[in-house]
Amino acid sequence: MSRFSPRLLLFAVTAAGFIGCGTEPTMTGAVKDVWDKPIAGATVTIEGVTELATTSDKGSFDMPVLQGKKRVKAGANGFVHVQETFVFPEGSDSKVEPPNVELVLYPEPPSEGLFLVNTKEYSKLDGQTISTTGTQLQAYTGVENPGKVKVPAKPRQRFVYRVALEPNEIARVGLELHRLEFVQDTTVSGAMGETNVKVNRFVAKEEVEFDLKELATAHHYLIITRSKLNSGYYAFHSEGLLTSGDVDGLDKTPEELRKAYPFQVK
């Protein structure tokens, strides 16, 4: 005998009710922004469905009762389009729970760059020049200024990355995120033996893993850290510049490209 979960039973009864009334059975979805506010007037398209849906003042929309794996895309003026895949139950005896069809839109960044999703708005990460200090035998690479962007600790941090690069090009430049450690004074090895130097830089300590997802609007990406970031300083960089031991190569890199993008988790 087939067994229904309560949610699936409610789904089936609702659909049957619509069929009994002589209309196409529908279900409800929602579109909101990253700060949980409903978005009115958003357009929703569904794979295999020719009609468009438009969200109400409460951000909700009606969609046909679907079966199988379907792509659902949403967009609105001033927002980056997003596309998600949902799996819907196929038949009354399916073990698949009806999904919660909710799409999250991110505001269109005003320019290229990395934008941290802060409490109520974006905070753009400003580039800080990467430089070195020390001796020919041992040098420290880092940034003197950790920037002004601060964000409260969250289970995972999110960023919108607007850049005129394709995903394979981003992979090639090697975008990385590192936790930073401030080094003030330290002893380093030199040609004449050990010597004390003033570093006064935030240097890379350990790498932080993140996921990068291509959004439905060209040249826009979503970055989400895979774990909670502890209080401290962090920075994005590419080409391995913040961790490079090639001091001469770093010095030859044009200053406009020799940048790290730091922020602080409070």
Secondary structure, 3 states (H helix, E strand, C coil): CCCCCHHHHHHHHHHHHHHHCCCCCEEEEEEEECCCCECCCCEEEECCCCCCEECCCCCEEEEECCCEEEEEEEECCCEECEEEEEEECCCCCCCCCCCCCEEEEEECCCCCEEEEECCCCEEECCCEECEEEECCCCEEEEECCCCCCEECCCCCCEEEEECCCCHHHHHHHCCEEEEEEEEEEEEEEECCEEEEEEEEEEEEEEECCEEEEECCCCCEEEEEECCCCCCEEEEEECCCCCCCCCHHHHHHCCCCCCEEEEEEEC
